[in-house]
């Protein structure tokens, strides 16, 4: 990821990520991180954030896996 794309890549809160992934629970978030599906979060002031591009990639991969199956 280059400098320009990092500047345009917003941080998304854990609550927003949970909604984007289908209103999953905190426990499911933890499981997905442990399984390596979700990357480690960026922690700011004890709150978890992810880059939107990471979440988009996870959703894209999930869609591709559904299409193949």
CHARMM-style PDB file with segment names, atoms N, HN, CA, C and O in Angstrom:
ATOM      1  N   UNK     1       0.851  -1.167   0.000  1.00  0.00      PROA
ATOM      2  CA  UNK     1       0.000   0.000   0.000  1.00  0.00      PROA
ATOM      3  C   UNK     1       0.901   1.235   0.000  1.00  0.00      PROA
ATOM      4  O   UNK     1       1.783   1.364   0.849  1.00  0.00      PROA
ATOM      5  N   UNK     2       0.680   2.123  -0.937  1.00  0.00      PROA
ATOM      6  HN  UNK     2      -0.036   2.018  -1.626  1.00  0.00      PROA
ATOM      7  CA  UNK     2       1.541   3.287  -1.016  1.00  0.00      PROA
ATOM      8  C   UNK     2       1.027   4.432  -0.147  1.00  0.00      PROA
ATOM      9  O   UNK     2      -0.057   4.353   0.431  1.00  0.00      PROA
ATOM     10  N   UNK     3       1.821   5.493  -0.067  1.00  0.00      PROA
ATOM     11  HN  UNK     3       2.701   5.558  -0.537  1.00  0.00      PROA
ATOM     12  CA  UNK     3       1.514   6.633   0.801  1.00  0.00      PROA
ATOM     13  C   UNK     3       0.180   7.277   0.451  1.00  0.00      PROA
ATOM     14  O   UNK     3      -0.578   7.648   1.347  1.00  0.00      PROA
ATOM     15  N   UNK     4      -0.119   7.417  -0.842  1.00  0.00      PROA
ATOM     16  HN  UNK     4       0.497   7.116  -1.570  1.00  0.00      PROA
ATOM     17  CA  UNK     4      -1.358   8.057  -1.265  1.00  0.00      PROA
ATOM     18  C   UNK     4      -2.583   7.244  -0.849  1.00  0.00      PROA
ATOM     19  O   UNK     4      -3.564   7.803  -0.358  1.00  0.00      PROA
ATOM     20  N   UNK     5      -2.528   5.929  -1.045  1.00  0.00      PROA
ATOM     21  HN  UNK     5      -1.732   5.475  -1.444  1.00  0.00      PROA
ATOM     22  CA  UNK     5      -3.680   5.106  -0.706  1.00  0.00      PROA
ATOM     23  C   UNK     5      -3.892   5.034   0.804  1.00  0.00      PROA
ATOM     24  O   UNK     5      -5.030   4.906   1.257  1.00  0.00      PROA
ATOM     25  N   UNK     6      -2.822   5.112   1.586  1.00  0.00      PROA
ATOM     26  HN  UNK     6      -1.899   5.215   1.218  1.00  0.00      PROA
ATOM     27  CA  UNK     6      -2.982   5.148   3.043  1.00  0.00      PROA
ATOM     28  C   UNK     6      -3.698   6.415   3.477  1.00  0.00      PROA
ATOM     29  O   UNK     6      -4.513   6.379   4.399  1.00  0.00      PROA
ATOM     30  N   UNK     7      -3.408   7.522   2.834  1.00  0.00      PROA
ATOM     31  HN  UNK     7      -2.745   7.551   2.085  1.00  0.00      PROA
ATOM     32  CA  UNK     7      -4.032   8.788   3.202  1.00  0.00      PROA
ATOM     33  C   UNK     7      -5.525   8.771   2.916  1.00  0.00      PROA
ATOM     34  O   UNK     7      -6.287   9.441   3.614  1.00  0.00      PROA
ATOM     35  N   UNK     8      -5.962   8.027   1.912  1.00  0.00      PROA
ATOM     36  HN  UNK     8      -5.343   7.483   1.345  1.00  0.00      PROA
ATOM     37  CA  UNK     8      -7.374   7.981   1.539  1.00  0.00      PROA
ATOM     38  C   UNK     8      -8.130   6.824   2.195  1.00  0.00      PROA
ATOM     39  O   UNK     8      -9.336   6.681   1.991  1.00  0.00      PROA
ATOM     40  N   UNK     9      -7.441   6.006   2.970  1.00  0.00      PROA
ATOM     41  HN  UNK     9      -6.461   6.122   3.136  1.00  0.00      PROA
ATOM     42  CA  UNK     9      -8.037   4.819   3.573  1.00  0.00      PROA
ATOM     43  C   UNK     9      -8.505   5.159   4.991  1.00  0.00      PROA
ATOM     44  O   UNK     9      -7.682   5.315   5.894  1.00  0.00      PROA
ATOM     45  N   UNK    10      -9.799   5.274   5.186  1.00  0.00      PROA
ATOM     46  HN  UNK    10     -10.468   5.148   4.453  1.00  0.00      PROA
ATOM     47  CA  UNK    10     -10.322   5.689   6.487  1.00  0.00      PROA
ATOM     48  C   UNK    10     -10.258   4.561   7.513  1.00  0.00      PROA
ATOM     49  O   UNK    10     -10.244   3.379   7.168  1.00  0.00      PROA
ATOM     50  N   UNK    11     -10.220   4.957   8.773  1.00  0.00      PROA
ATOM     51  HN  UNK    11     -10.231   5.917   9.053  1.00  0.00      PROA
ATOM     52  CA  UNK    11     -10.287   4.000   9.874  1.00  0.00      PROA
ATOM     53  C   UNK    11     -11.746   3.793  10.242  1.00  0.00      PROA
ATOM     54  O   UNK    11     -12.537   4.735  10.273  1.00  0.00      PROA
ATOM     55  N   UNK    12     -12.084   2.539  10.522  1.00  0.00      PROA
ATOM     56  HN  UNK    12     -11.441   1.774  10.497  1.00  0.00      PROA
ATOM     57  CA  UNK    12     -13.457   2.172  10.832  1.00  0.00      PROA
ATOM     58  C   UNK    12     -13.488   1.581  12.238  1.00  0.00      PROA
ATOM     59  O   UNK    12     -12.665   0.731  12.577  1.00  0.00      PROA
ATOM     60  N   UNK    13     -14.433   2.030  13.049  1.00  0.00      PROA
ATOM     61  HN  UNK    13     -15.102   2.720  12.774  1.00  0.00      PROA
ATOM     62  CA  UNK    13     -14.546   1.563  14.431  1.00  0.00      PROA
ATOM     63  C   UNK    13     -15.023   0.112  14.475  1.00  0.00      PROA
ATOM     64  O   UNK    13     -15.562  -0.410  13.499  1.00  0.00      PROA
ATOM     65  N   UNK    14     -14.815  -0.524  15.618  1.00  0.00      PROA
ATOM     66  HN  UNK    14     -14.377  -0.100  16.411  1.00  0.00      PROA
ATOM     67  CA  UNK    14     -15.254  -1.908  15.785  1.00  0.00      PROA
ATOM     68  C   UNK    14     -16.761  -2.024  15.610  1.00  0.00      PROA
ATOM     69  O   UNK    14     -17.241  -2.987  15.011  1.00  0.00      PROA
ATOM     70  N   UNK    15     -17.509  -1.060  16.122  1.00  0.00      PROA
ATOM     71  HN  UNK    15     -17.119  -0.277  16.608  1.00  0.00      PROA
ATOM     72  CA  UNK    15     -18.974  -1.100  15.983  1.00  0.00      PROA
ATOM     73  C   UNK    15     -19.378  -1.075  14.509  1.00  0.00      PROA
ATOM     74  O   UNK    15     -20.292  -1.790  14.100  1.00  0.00      PROA
ATOM     75  N   UNK    16     -18.699  -0.255  13.721  1.00  0.00      PROA
ATOM     76  HN  UNK    16     -17.956   0.326  14.054  1.00  0.00      PROA
ATOM     77  CA  UNK    16     -19.007  -0.166  12.301  1.00  0.00      PROA
ATOM     78  C   UNK    16     -18.599  -1.446  11.570  1.00  0.00      PROA
ATOM     79  O   UNK    16     -19.322  -1.913  10.690  1.00  0.00      PROA
ATOM     80  N   UNK    17     -17.453  -2.011  11.929  1.00  0.00      PROA
ATOM     81  HN  UNK    17     -16.866  -1.631  12.644  1.00  0.00      PROA
ATOM     82  CA  UNK    17     -17.011  -3.265  11.314  1.00  0.00      PROA
ATOM     83  C   UNK    17     -18.012  -4.380  11.618  1.00  0.00      PROA
ATOM     84  O   UNK    17     -18.349  -5.170  10.736  1.00  0.00      PROA
ATOM     85  N   UNK    18     -18.481  -4.444  12.848  1.00  0.00      PROA
ATOM     86  HN  UNK    18     -18.208  -3.802  13.564  1.00  0.00      PROA
ATOM     87  CA  UNK    18     -19.468  -5.462  13.225  1.00  0.00      PROA
ATOM     88  C   UNK    18     -20.717  -5.347  12.351  1.00  0.00      PROA
ATOM     89  O   UNK    18     -21.266  -6.360  11.918  1.00  0.00      PROA
ATOM     90  N   UNK    19     -21.166  -4.125  12.090  1.00  0.00      PROA
ATOM     91  HN  UNK    19     -20.720  -3.302  12.441  1.00  0.00      PROA
ATOM     92  CA  UNK    19     -22.335  -3.915  11.226  1.00  0.00      PROA
ATOM     93  C   UNK    19     -22.047  -4.353   9.801  1.00  0.00      PROA
ATOM     94  O   UNK    19     -22.870  -5.020   9.174  1.00  0.00      PROA
ATOM     95  N   UNK    20     -20.877  -3.978   9.284  1.00  0.00      PROA
ATOM     96  HN  UNK    20     -20.209  -3.435   9.793  1.00  0.00      PROA
ATOM     97  CA  UNK    20     -20.528  -4.329   7.902  1.00  0.00      PROA
ATOM     98  C   UNK    20     -20.410  -5.835   7.711  1.00  0.00      PROA
ATOM     99  O   UNK    20     -20.659  -6.343   6.618  1.00  0.00      PROA
ATOM    100  N   UNK    21     -20.034  -6.547   8.759  1.00  0.00      PROA
ATOM    101  HN  UNK    21     -19.832  -6.134   9.647  1.00  0.00      PROA
ATOM    102  CA  UNK    21     -19.871  -7.997   8.671  1.00  0.00      PROA
ATOM    103  C   UNK    21     -21.140  -8.748   9.055  1.00  0.00      PROA
ATOM    104  O   UNK    21     -21.093  -9.950   9.319  1.00  0.00      PROA
ATOM    105  N   UNK    22     -22.265  -8.055   9.089  1.00  0.00      PROA
ATOM    106  HN  UNK    22     -22.303  -7.079   8.875  1.00  0.00      PROA
ATOM    107  CA  UNK    22     -23.550  -8.717   9.320  1.00  0.00      PROA
ATOM    108  C   UNK    22     -24.034  -8.670  10.744  1.00  0.00      PROA
ATOM    109  O   UNK    22     -24.666  -9.616  11.213  1.00  0.00      PROA
ATOM    110  N   UNK    23     -23.750  -7.581  11.452  1.00  0.00      PROA
ATOM    111  HN  UNK    23     -23.236  -6.812  11.071  1.00  0.00      PROA
ATOM    112  CA  UNK    23     -24.174  -7.413  12.843  1.00  0.00      PROA
ATOM    113  C   UNK    23     -23.675  -8.548  13.736  1.00  0.00      PROA
ATOM    114  O   UNK    23     -24.427  -9.110  14.533  1.00  0.00      PROA
ATOM    115  N   UNK    24     -22.398  -8.870  13.586  1.00  0.00      PROA
ATOM    116  HN  UNK    24     -21.787  -8.413  12.940  1.00  0.00      PROA
ATOM    117  CA  UNK    24     -21.823  -9.941  14.397  1.00  0.00      PROA
ATOM    118  C   UNK    24     -21.551  -9.452  15.821  1.00  0.00      PROA
ATOM    119  O   UNK    24     -21.472  -8.249  16.068  1.00  0.00      PROA
ATOM    120  N   UNK    25     -21.412 -10.377  16.733  1.00  0.00      PROA
ATOM    121  HN  UNK    25     -21.476 -11.355  16.532  1.00  0.00      PROA
ATOM    122  CA  UNK    25     -21.192 -10.052  18.144  1.00  0.00      PROA
ATOM    123  C   UNK    25     -19.718  -9.783  18.422  1.00  0.00      PROA
ATOM    124  O   UNK    25     -18.858 -10.024  17.575  1.00  0.00      PROA
ATOM    125  N   UNK    26     -19.441  -9.280  19.623  1.00  0.00      PROA
ATOM    126  HN  UNK    26     -20.139  -9.084  20.311  1.00  0.00      PROA
ATOM    127  CA  UNK    26     -18.056  -9.073  20.053  1.00  0.00      PROA
ATOM    128  C   UNK    26     -17.304 -10.400  20.072  1.00  0.00      PROA
ATOM    129  O   UNK    26     -16.134 -10.459  19.692  1.00  0.00      PROA
ATOM    130  N   UNK    27     -17.969 -11.455  20.510  1.00  0.00      PROA
ATOM    131  HN  UNK    27     -18.919 -11.407  20.818  1.00  0.00      PROA
ATOM    132  CA  UNK    27     -17.329 -12.768  20.576  1.00  0.00      PROA
ATOM    133  C   UNK    27     -16.969 -13.274  19.176  1.00  0.00      PROA
ATOM    134  O   UNK    27     -15.898 -13.850  18.982  1.00  0.00      PROA
ATOM    135  N   UNK    28     -17.853 -13.064  18.207  1.00  0.00      PROA
ATOM    136  HN  UNK    28     -18.723 -12.596  18.365  1.00  0.00      PROA
ATOM    137  CA  UNK    28     -17.561 -13.469  16.837  1.00  0.00      PROA
ATOM    138  C   UNK    28     -16.404 -12.660  16.275  1.00  0.00      PROA
ATOM    139  O   UNK    28     -15.577 -13.199  15.539  1.00  0.00      PROA
ATOM    140  N   UNK    29     -16.329 -11.361  16.612  1.00  0.00      PROA
ATOM    141  HN  UNK    29     -17.000 -10.923  17.209  1.00  0.00      PROA
ATOM    142  CA  UNK    29     -15.189 -10.534  16.199  1.00  0.00      PROA
ATOM    143  C   UNK    29     -13.898 -11.146  16.738  1.00  0.00      PROA
ATOM    144  O   UNK    29     -12.914 -11.285  16.013  1.00  0.00      PROA
ATOM    145  N   UNK    30     -13.917 -11.507  18.016  1.00  0.00      PROA
ATOM    146  HN  UNK    30     -14.717 -11.393  18.605  1.00  0.00      PROA
ATOM    147  CA  UNK    30     -12.739 -12.101  18.645  1.00  0.00      PROA
ATOM    148  C   UNK    30     -12.358 -13.393  17.935  1.00  0.00      PROA
ATOM    149  O   UNK    30     -11.181 -13.628  17.661  1.00  0.00      PROA
ATOM    150  N   UNK    31     -13.357 -14.242  17.631  1.00  0.00      PROA
ATOM    151  HN  UNK    31     -14.314 -14.051  17.853  1.00  0.00      PROA
ATOM    152  CA  UNK    31     -13.090 -15.511  16.947  1.00  0.00      PROA
ATOM    153  C   UNK    31     -12.478 -15.283  15.564  1.00  0.00      PROA
ATOM    154  O   UNK    31     -11.530 -15.967  15.179  1.00  0.00      PROA
ATOM    155  N   UNK    32     -13.025 -14.322  14.824  1.00  0.00      PROA
ATOM    156  HN  UNK    32     -13.795 -13.767  15.137  1.00  0.00      PROA
ATOM    157  CA  UNK    32     -12.503 -14.028  13.477  1.00  0.00      PROA
ATOM    158  C   UNK    32     -11.059 -13.532  13.548  1.00  0.00      PROA
ATOM    159  O   UNK    32     -10.246 -13.863  12.685  1.00  0.00      PROA
ATOM    160  N   UNK    33     -10.741 -12.743  14.571  1.00  0.00      PROA
ATOM    161  HN  UNK    33     -11.402 -12.474  15.272  1.00  0.00      PROA
ATOM    162  CA  UNK    33      -9.358 -12.293  14.744  1.00  0.00      PROA
ATOM    163  C   UNK    33      -8.459 -13.473  15.076  1.00  0.00      PROA
ATOM    164  O   UNK    33      -7.357 -13.584  14.539  1.00  0.00      PROA
ATOM    165  N   UNK    34      -8.912 -14.343  15.945  1.00  0.00      PROA
ATOM    166  HN  UNK    34      -9.807 -14.253  16.382  1.00  0.00      PROA
ATOM    167  CA  UNK    34      -8.130 -15.513  16.347  1.00  0.00      PROA
ATOM    168  C   UNK    34      -7.912 -16.470  15.174  1.00  0.00      PROA
ATOM    169  O   UNK    34      -6.857 -17.093  15.065  1.00  0.00      PROA
ATOM    170  N   UNK    35      -8.919 -16.584  14.296  1.00  0.00      PROA
ATOM    171  HN  UNK    35      -9.776 -16.077  14.385  1.00  0.00      PROA
ATOM    172  CA  UNK    35      -8.831 -17.461  13.128  1.00  0.00      PROA
ATOM    173  C   UNK    35      -7.986 -16.845  12.007  1.00  0.00      PROA
ATOM    174  O   UNK    35      -7.656 -17.521  11.033  1.00  0.00      PROA
ATOM    175  N   UNK    36      -7.642 -15.572  12.148  1.00  0.00      PROA
ATOM    176  HN  UNK    36      -7.911 -15.023  12.940  1.00  0.00      PROA
ATOM    177  CA  UNK    36      -6.862 -14.901  11.122  1.00  0.00      PROA
ATOM    178  C   UNK    36      -7.695 -14.303  10.004  1.00  0.00      PROA
ATOM    179  O   UNK    36      -7.146 -13.811   9.019  1.00  0.00      PROA
ATOM    180  N   UNK    37      -9.009 -14.340  10.142  1.00  0.00      PROA
ATOM    181  HN  UNK    37      -9.455 -14.740  10.943  1.00  0.00      PROA
ATOM    182  CA  UNK    37      -9.890 -13.756   9.135  1.00  0.00      PROA
ATOM    183  C   UNK    37      -9.828 -12.239   9.208  1.00  0.00      PROA
ATOM    184  O   UNK    37      -9.775 -11.558   8.184  1.00  0.00      PROA
ATOM    185  N   UNK    38      -9.835 -11.717  10.425  1.00  0.00      PROA
ATOM    186  HN  UNK    38      -9.879 -12.270  11.257  1.00  0.00      PROA
ATOM    187  CA  UNK    38      -9.671 -10.276  10.648  1.00  0.00      PROA
ATOM    188  C   UNK    38      -8.232 -10.005  11.051  1.00  0.00      PROA
ATOM    189  O   UNK    38      -7.673 -10.735  11.871  1.00  0.00      PROA
ATOM    190  N   UNK    39      -7.626  -8.974  10.492  1.00  0.00      PROA
ATOM    191  HN  UNK    39      -8.080  -8.382   9.826  1.00  0.00      PROA
ATOM    192  CA  UNK    39      -6.266  -8.624  10.907  1.00  0.00      PROA
ATOM    193  C   UNK    39      -6.289  -7.983  12.295  1.00  0.00      PROA
ATOM    194  O   UNK    39      -7.353  -7.581  12.766  1.00  0.00      PROA
ATOM    195  N   UNK    40      -5.152  -7.883  12.947  1.00  0.00      PROA
ATOM    196  HN  UNK    40      -4.288  -8.210  12.564  1.00  0.00      PROA
ATOM    197  CA  UNK    40      -5.117  -7.196  14.239  1.00  0.00      PROA
ATOM    198  C   UNK    40      -5.586  -5.753  14.069  1.00  0.00      PROA
ATOM    199  O   UNK    40      -5.297  -5.124  13.052  1.00  0.00      PROA
ATOM    200  N   UNK    41      -6.300  -5.232  15.049  1.00  0.00      PROA
ATOM    201  HN  UNK    41      -6.535  -5.743  15.876  1.00  0.00      PROA
ATOM    202  CA  UNK    41      -6.798  -3.859  14.929  1.00  0.00      PROA
ATOM    203  C   UNK    41      -5.700  -2.827  15.179  1.00  0.00      PROA
ATOM    204  O   UNK    41      -4.640  -3.131  15.726  1.00  0.00      PROA
ATOM    205  N   UNK    42      -5.987  -1.622  14.767  1.00  0.00      PROA
ATOM    206  HN  UNK    42      -6.848  -1.375  14.323  1.00  0.00      PROA
ATOM    207  CA  UNK    42      -5.176  -0.465  15.139  1.00  0.00      PROA
ATOM    208  C   UNK    42      -5.825   0.066  16.405  1.00  0.00      PROA
ATOM    209  O   UNK    42      -7.004   0.421  16.391  1.00  0.00      PROA
ATOM    210  N   UNK    43      -5.077   0.125  17.499  1.00  0.00      PROA
ATOM    211  HN  UNK    43      -4.119  -0.164  17.511  1.00  0.00      PROA
ATOM    212  CA  UNK    43      -5.644   0.536  18.782  1.00  0.00      PROA
ATOM    213  C   UNK    43      -5.290   2.002  19.027  1.00  0.00      PROA
ATOM    214  O   UNK    43      -4.119   2.383  19.036  1.00  0.00      PROA
ATOM    215  N   UNK    44      -6.320   2.805  19.224  1.00  0.00      PROA
ATOM    216  HN  UNK    44      -7.270   2.495  19.217  1.00  0.00      PROA
ATOM    217  CA  UNK    44      -6.160   4.227  19.529  1.00  0.00      PROA
ATOM    218  C   UNK    44      -7.026   4.516  20.755  1.00  0.00      PROA
ATOM    219  O   UNK    44      -8.239   4.308  20.733  1.00  0.00      PROA
ATOM    220  N   UNK    45      -6.395   4.994  21.814  1.00  0.00      PROA
ATOM    221  HN  UNK    45      -5.410   5.163  21.832  1.00  0.00      PROA
ATOM    222  CA  UNK    45      -7.112   5.287  23.066  1.00  0.00      PROA
ATOM    223  C   UNK    45      -7.961   4.102  23.518  1.00  0.00      PROA
ATOM    224  O   UNK    45      -9.122   4.274  23.888  1.00  0.00      PROA
ATOM    225  N   UNK    46      -7.399   2.928  23.491  1.00  0.00      PROA
ATOM    226  HN  UNK    46      -6.455   2.788  23.190  1.00  0.00      PROA
ATOM    227  CA  UNK    46      -8.048   1.678  23.932  1.00  0.00      PROA
ATOM    228  C   UNK    46      -9.258   1.294  23.089  1.00  0.00      PROA
ATOM    229  O   UNK    46     -10.085   0.500  23.537  1.00  0.00      PROA
ATOM    230  N   UNK    47      -9.379   1.830  21.892  1.00  0.00      PROA
ATOM    231  HN  UNK    47      -8.706   2.474  21.528  1.00  0.00      PROA
ATOM    232  CA  UNK    47     -10.471   1.464  20.980  1.00  0.00      PROA
ATOM    233  C   UNK    47      -9.880   0.826  19.735  1.00  0.00      PROA
ATOM    234  O   UNK    47      -8.792   1.191  19.291  1.00  0.00      PROA
ATOM    235  N   UNK    48     -10.609  -0.130  19.180  1.00  0.00      PROA
ATOM    236  HN  UNK    48     -11.493  -0.427  19.541  1.00  0.00      PROA
ATOM    237  CA  UNK    48     -10.135  -0.875  18.023  1.00  0.00      PROA
ATOM    238  C   UNK    48     -10.663  -0.268  16.726  1.00  0.00      PROA
ATOM    239  O   UNK    48     -11.840   0.070  16.607  1.00  0.00      PROA
ATOM    240  N   UNK    49      -9.756  -0.142  15.759  1.00  0.00      PROA
ATOM    241  HN  UNK    49      -8.799  -0.417  15.855  1.00  0.00      PROA
ATOM    242  CA  UNK    49     -10.099   0.361  14.433  1.00  0.00      PROA
ATOM    243  C   UNK    49      -9.431  -0.505  13.382  1.00  0.00      PROA
ATOM    244  O   UNK    49      -8.382  -1.101  13.628  1.00  0.00      PROA
ATOM    245  N   UNK    50     -10.051  -0.571  12.202  1.00  0.00      PROA
ATOM    246  HN  UNK    50     -10.904  -0.087  12.003  1.00  0.00      PROA
ATOM    247  CA  UNK    50      -9.480  -1.251  11.051  1.00  0.00      PROA
ATOM    248  C   UNK    50      -9.529  -0.306   9.869  1.00  0.00      PROA
ATOM    249  O   UNK    50     -10.341   0.619   9.837  1.00  0.00      PROA
ATOM    250  N   UNK    51      -8.671  -0.535   8.908  1.00  0.00      PROA
ATOM    251  HN  UNK    51      -8.012  -1.287   8.933  1.00  0.00      PROA
ATOM    252  CA  UNK    51      -8.726   0.241   7.672  1.00  0.00      PROA
ATOM    253  C   UNK    51      -9.895  -0.272   6.830  1.00  0.00      PROA
ATOM    254  O   UNK    51     -10.129  -1.477   6.744  1.00  0.00      PROA
ATOM    255  N   UNK    52     -10.619   0.653   6.215  1.00  0.00      PROA
ATOM    256  HN  UNK    52     -10.429   1.632   6.284  1.00  0.00      PROA
ATOM    257  CA  UNK    52     -11.770   0.263   5.403  1.00  0.00      PROA
ATOM    258  C   UNK    52     -11.354  -0.686   4.288  1.00  0.00      PROA
ATOM    259  O   UNK    52     -12.110  -1.589   3.930  1.00  0.00      PROA
ATOM    260  N   UNK    53     -10.166  -0.495   3.740  1.00  0.00      PROA
ATOM    261  HN  UNK    53      -9.552   0.238   4.031  1.00  0.00      PROA
ATOM    262  CA  UNK    53      -9.698  -1.381   2.662  1.00  0.00      PROA
ATOM    263  C   UNK    53      -9.559  -2.827   3.149  1.00  0.00      PROA
ATOM    264  O   UNK    53      -9.793  -3.759   2.380  1.00  0.00      PROA
ATOM    265  N   UNK    54      -9.182  -3.022   4.415  1.00  0.00      PROA
ATOM    266  HN  UNK    54      -8.992  -2.265   5.040  1.00  0.00      PROA
ATOM    267  CA  UNK    54      -9.073  -4.370   4.962  1.00  0.00      PROA
ATOM    268  C   UNK    54     -10.451  -5.029   5.038  1.00  0.00      PROA
ATOM    269  O   UNK    54     -10.608  -6.201   4.699  1.00  0.00      PROA
ATOM    270  N   UNK    55     -11.442  -4.265   5.486  1.00  0.00      PROA
ATOM    271  HN  UNK    55     -11.314  -3.312   5.761  1.00  0.00      PROA
ATOM    272  CA  UNK    55     -12.806  -4.805   5.594  1.00  0.00      PROA
ATOM    273  C   UNK    55     -13.370  -5.085   4.203  1.00  0.00      PROA
ATOM    274  O   UNK    55     -14.028  -6.104   3.993  1.00  0.00      PROA
ATOM    275  N   UNK    56     -13.112  -4.181   3.251  1.00  0.00      PROA
ATOM    276  HN  UNK    56     -12.577  -3.353   3.422  1.00  0.00      PROA
ATOM    277  CA  UNK    56     -13.564  -4.400   1.880  1.00  0.00      PROA
ATOM    278  C   UNK    56     -12.957  -5.681   1.306  1.00  0.00      PROA
ATOM    279  O   UNK    56     -13.635  -6.436   0.610  1.00  0.00      PROA
ATOM    280  N   UNK    57     -11.683  -5.920   1.598  1.00  0.00      PROA
ATOM    281  HN  UNK    57     -11.132  -5.306   2.163  1.00  0.00      PROA
ATOM    282  CA  UNK    57     -11.018  -7.130   1.108  1.00  0.00      PROA
ATOM    283  C   UNK    57     -11.634  -8.386   1.731  1.00  0.00      PROA
ATOM    284  O   UNK    57     -11.807  -9.394   1.045  1.00  0.00      PROA
ATOM    285  N   UNK    58     -11.959  -8.333   3.002  1.00  0.00      PROA
ATOM    286  HN  UNK    58     -11.818  -7.515   3.559  1.00  0.00      PROA
ATOM    287  CA  UNK    58     -12.592  -9.476   3.681  1.00  0.00      PROA
ATOM    288  C   UNK    58     -13.946  -9.772   3.048  1.00  0.00      PROA
ATOM    289  O   UNK    58     -14.266 -10.928   2.770  1.00  0.00      PROA
ATOM    290  N   UNK    59     -14.741  -8.726   2.819  1.00  0.00      PROA
ATOM    291  HN  UNK    59     -14.481  -7.787   3.045  1.00  0.00      PROA
ATOM    292  CA  UNK    59     -16.064  -8.913   2.211  1.00  0.00      PROA
ATOM    293  C   UNK    59     -15.952  -9.420   0.778  1.00  0.00      PROA
ATOM    294  O   UNK    59     -16.724 -10.284   0.363  1.00  0.00      PROA
ATOM    295  N   UNK    60     -15.002  -8.891   0.026  1.00  0.00      PROA
ATOM    296  HN  UNK    60     -14.375  -8.189   0.364  1.00  0.00      PROA
ATOM    297  CA  UNK    60     -14.787  -9.324  -1.349  1.00  0.00      PROA
ATOM    298  C   UNK    60     -14.392 -10.800  -1.396  1.00  0.00      PROA
ATOM    299  O   UNK    60     -14.883 -11.556  -2.234  1.00  0.00      PROA
ATOM    300  N   UNK    61     -13.507 -11.196  -0.493  1.00  0.00      PROA
ATOM    301  HN  UNK    61     -13.109 -10.582   0.188  1.00  0.00      PROA
ATOM    302  CA  UNK    61     -13.062 -12.588  -0.419  1.00  0.00      PROA
ATOM    303  C   UNK    61     -14.233 -13.503  -0.065  1.00  0.00      PROA
ATOM    304  O   UNK    61     -14.366 -14.592  -0.624  1.00  0.00      PROA
ATOM    305  N   UNK    62     -15.072 -13.065   0.854  1.00  0.00      PROA
ATOM    306  HN  UNK    62     -14.964 -12.180   1.309  1.00  0.00      PROA
ATOM    307  CA  UNK    62     -16.234 -13.868   1.242  1.00  0.00      PROA
ATOM    308  C   UNK    62     -17.188 -14.053   0.070  1.00  0.00      PROA
ATOM    309  O   UNK    62     -17.740 -15.136  -0.126  1.00  0.00      PROA
ATOM    310  N   UNK    63     -17.378 -13.001  -0.701  1.00  0.00      PROA
ATOM    311  HN  UNK    63     -16.931 -12.121  -0.541  1.00  0.00      PROA
ATOM    312  CA  UNK    63     -18.266 -13.079  -1.879  1.00  0.00      PROA
ATOM    313  C   UNK    63     -17.683 -14.029  -2.917  1.00  0.00      PROA
ATOM    314  O   UNK    63     -18.406 -14.838  -3.498  1.00  0.00      PROA
ATOM    315  N   UNK    64     -16.375 -13.933  -3.151  1.00  0.00      PROA
ATOM    316  HN  UNK    64     -15.787 -13.276  -2.679  1.00  0.00      PROA
ATOM    317  CA  UNK    64     -15.715 -14.829  -4.104  1.00  0.00      PROA
ATOM    318  C   UNK    64     -15.861 -16.282  -3.676  1.00  0.00      PROA
ATOM    319  O   UNK    64     -16.106 -17.155  -4.508  1.00  0.00      PROA
ATOM    320  N   UNK    65     -15.710 -16.545  -2.369  1.00  0.00      PROA
ATOM    321  HN  UNK    65     -15.511 -15.835  -1.693  1.00  0.00      PROA
ATOM    322  CA  UNK    65     -15.838 -17.910  -1.863  1.00  0.00      PROA
ATOM    323  C   UNK    65     -17.259 -18.434  -2.028  1.00  0.00      PROA
ATOM    324  O   UNK    65     -17.451 -19.626  -2.271  1.00  0.00      PROA
ATOM    325  N   UNK    66     -18.249 -17.569  -1.900  1.00  0.00      PROA
ATOM    326  HN  UNK    66     -18.093 -16.601  -1.703  1.00  0.00      PROA
ATOM    327  CA  UNK    66     -19.638 -17.987  -2.102  1.00  0.00      PROA
ATOM    328  C   UNK    66     -19.896 -18.317  -3.566  1.00  0.00      PROA
ATOM    329  O   UNK    66     -20.606 -19.274  -3.876  1.00  0.00      PROA
ATOM    330  N   UNK    67     -19.317 -17.522  -4.468  1.00  0.00      PROA
ATOM    331  HN  UNK    67     -18.740 -16.745  -4.216  1.00  0.00      PROA
ATOM    332  CA  UNK    67     -19.513 -17.746  -5.891  1.00  0.00      PROA
ATOM    333  C   UNK    67     -18.879 -19.040  -6.363  1.00  0.00      PROA
ATOM    334  O   UNK    67     -19.401 -19.698  -7.263  1.00  0.00      PROA
ATOM    335  N   UNK    68     -17.752 -19.409  -5.759  1.00  0.00      PROA
ATOM    336  HN  UNK    68     -17.328 -18.874  -5.028  1.00  0.00      PROA
ATOM    337  CA  UNK    68     -17.048 -20.635  -6.143  1.00  0.00      PROA
ATOM    338  C   UNK    68     -17.788 -21.857  -5.631  1.00  0.00      PROA
ATOM    339  O   UNK    68     -17.814 -22.889  -6.302  1.00  0.00      PROA
ATOM    340  N   UNK    69     -18.390 -21.758  -4.454  1.00  0.00      PROA
ATOM    341  HN  UNK    69     -18.369 -20.920  -3.909  1.00  0.00      PROA
ATOM    342  CA  UNK    69     -19.050 -22.895  -3.821  1.00  0.00      PROA
ATOM    343  C   UNK    69     -20.339 -23.247  -4.465  1.00  0.00      PROA
ATOM    344  OT1 UNK    69     -21.007 -24.187  -4.036  1.00  0.00      PROA
TER     345      UNK     69
END
